[in-house]
Amino acid sequence: MIALTLRQLWYFDALAKHRHFGRAARACSISQPALSLQIKELEGFFGAPLVERRSREIHLTPIGEDLLVKARQILLAVDEVEDIVRASKGPLAGRLRLGIIPTVAPYFLPTVVAALKSRFPELDLNLREAVTATLIEELLEGHIDLAVVALPISEPALTEFALFEEDFVLVRSLQDGDNPIPSAKALQTMRLLLLEEGHCFRDQALAFCEFGDNLPSELMEGSSLSTLVQMVGAGMGVTLIPEMAVEMETRSADVSIARFTRSPPSRTIGMVWRRTNPLSDQLMQIAAVIRAAGQVEA
């Protein structure tokens, strides 16, 4: 009789996540035929197909969907058992899977890595950049250990730890540099450049401009803050970026920066992790180290 193994559950979880045998195999660092064989053995164990194989991507069968829920619970429990052992050994060492949102990663990540390497030299950082919704999903499923995001998240299963506050600044053309700083209301009449959907920074910018559910007709979108700033430099509109991005993103763009003097838009950057994580005490120490590093940088 074929025995069920944790490795098979891990492969099945990867396949469910990537919805493609090739991508899942690469993520697991094995060949596609080897992955297919493990999934077939898993299906043999349950006596039923777990995935529906299509040309572009796979879909889980109803039995596969049920298995995925249990498999992820098992894999998360195994991770937490490993974390219990790590927590009992004192100073944090070994693998730490850290997620970080794109509007923070390029600007704050060097500070984070330097601070953690200095304080925890035995730590093996695995970094993951993704939008907030993806990071929270991966955090809850046990694929990452903690994440740097904009707070609040308001997820009962997660602990939140504030790192710092930062303001947003207005980026506009050089020609407009001497003009009065527009109010949030005035920004509604301008061609506003924003990040594409999925980025929490987009929602924060829209909230400051008080658009509500009615998106501006002159809205233009970009995939990164760098793209938005370059679009402003090309005369295509105005945008908002976080203070931490100003130095890097404006050095090669013909733009001017305006800082709001009254009630500036801002965000709280913080760290989140699962409340049930056995390493919670150590993760709190990590968050404190990163917060201190952020204050020194500011």
Residue pairs with C-beta under 8 A, 6 or more apart in sequence:
2 41
2 44
2 45
3 45
4 42
4 45
6 74
6 75
6 78
7 38
8 38
8 39
8 41
8 42
8 45
9 42
9 71
9 74
9 75
10 28
10 75
11 24
11 28
11 30
11 35
11 38
11 39
11 42
12 38
12 39
12 42
12 50
12 64
12 67
12 68
12 71
13 68
13 71
13 72
13 75
14 24
14 27
14 28
15 21
15 24
15 35
15 39
15 51
15 58
16 60
16 64
16 68
17 24
17 27
17 143
18 24
18 27
19 57
19 58
19 59
20 56
20 57
20 58
21 32
21 35
21 36
21 39
21 58
22 32
24 35
25 31
25 32
25 34
25 35
28 35
39 50
39 51
42 50
43 49
43 50
43 51
46 63
46 67
48 61
48 63
49 61
49 63
49 64
50 60
50 61
50 63
50 64
50 67
51 58
51 59
51 60
51 61
51 64
52 58
52 59
52 60
52 61
60 68
72 141
72 142
75 142
76 141
76 142
79 142
80 142
80 276
80 277
80 278
83 277
83 278
83 279
84 278
86 92
86 93
86 94
86 278
86 279
86 282
87 278
87 279
87 281
87 282
91 120
91 122
92 120
92 122
92 123
92 279
92 282
92 285
92 286
93 120
93 122
93 123
93 124
94 122
94 123
94 124
95 124
95 126
96 116
96 123
96 124
96 125
96 126
96 145
96 146
96 286
97 126
97 128
97 143
97 144
97 145
97 146
98 112
98 125
98 126
98 127
98 128
98 144
98 145
98 146
98 147
98 148
99 127
99 128
99 129
99 130
99 135
99 138
99 139
99 144
99 146
99 147
99 148
99 149
100 108
100 109
100 112
100 127
100 128
100 129
100 135
100 147
100 148
100 149
101 129
101 130
101 131
101 132
101 135
101 147
101 148
101 149
101 150
101 199
101 200
101 201
102 129
102 130
102 131
102 199
102 224
103 150
103 195
103 199
103 200
103 201
103 225
103 242
103 245
104 148
104 149
104 242
104 244
104 269
105 129
106 245
106 248
107 242
107 244
107 245
107 248
108 148
108 244
108 269
108 294
108 297
109 127
111 290
111 293
111 294
111 297
112 148
112 290
112 293
113 125
113 127
114 293
115 289
115 290
115 292
115 293
116 123
116 125
116 286
116 289
116 290
117 123
117 125
119 289
120 286
120 289
128 135
128 138
128 144
130 138
131 198
131 199
131 200
132 149
132 150
132 153
132 199
132 200
133 198
135 144
135 147
135 149
136 147
136 149
136 153
136 155
136 158
136 272
138 144
139 145
139 146
139 147
139 158
139 272
139 273
139 274
140 155
140 157
140 158
140 274
142 274
145 273
145 277
145 279
145 283
146 271
146 272
146 273
146 283
146 286
146 287
147 271
147 272
147 273
148 163
148 269
148 270
148 271
148 290
149 200
149 269
149 270
149 271
149 272
150 200
150 201
150 204
150 267
150 268
150 269
150 270
151 160
151 162
151 268
151 269
151 270
151 272
152 160
152 268
153 160
153 272
155 272
157 274
157 275
157 276
158 272
158 273
158 274
158 275
159 272
159 273
159 274
159 275
159 280
159 283
160 270
160 271
160 272
161 270
161 271
161 272
161 284
161 287
161 291
162 268
162 269
162 270
162 291
163 268
163 269
163 270
163 271
163 287
163 290
163 291
163 294
164 268
164 269
164 291
164 294
164 295
164 298
165 266
165 267
165 268
165 269
166 242
166 243
166 244
166 266
166 267
166 269
167 242
167 243
167 259
167 260
167 264
167 265
167 266
168 204
168 205
168 208
168 240
168 241
168 242
168 243
168 260
168 264
168 265
168 266
168 267
169 240
169 241
169 242
169 243
169 246
169 257
169 258
169 259
169 260
170 181
170 182
170 187
170 238
170 239
170 240
170 257
170 258
170 259
170 260
171 228
171 229
171 232
171 238
171 239
171 240
171 241
171 250
171 255
171 256
171 257
172 179
172 232
172 238
172 255
172 256
172 258
173 232
173 233
173 235
173 238
173 254
173 255
173 256
174 254
174 255
174 256
176 238
176 256
177 256
177 258
181 258
181 259
181 260
181 261
182 190
184 208
184 209
184 210
184 265
185 210
187 208
187 209
187 238
188 209
188 210
188 211
188 216
190 218
190 237
190 238
191 218
191 219
191 220
191 236
191 237
191 238
192 205
192 209
192 216
192 218
192 219
192 220
192 237
192 238
192 239
193 219
193 220
193 221
193 222
193 228
193 231
193 232
193 236
193 237
193 238
193 239
194 202
194 205
194 206
194 219
194 220
194 221
194 222
194 228
194 239
195 201
195 202
195 205
195 221
195 222
195 223
195 224
195 225
195 228
196 202
196 221
196 222
196 223
197 221
201 225
201 242
201 267
204 265
204 267
205 239
205 240
205 265
206 215
208 240
208 265
209 216
218 237
220 231
220 236
220 237
222 228
222 231
225 241
225 242
225 245
225 249
226 249
228 239
228 241
229 239
229 241
229 249
229 250
229 253
229 255
230 253
231 237
231 239
232 238
232 239
232 253
232 255
233 253
233 254
233 255
240 265
241 249
242 267
246 257
250 257
269 294
271 283
271 286
271 287
271 290
273 280
273 283
277 283
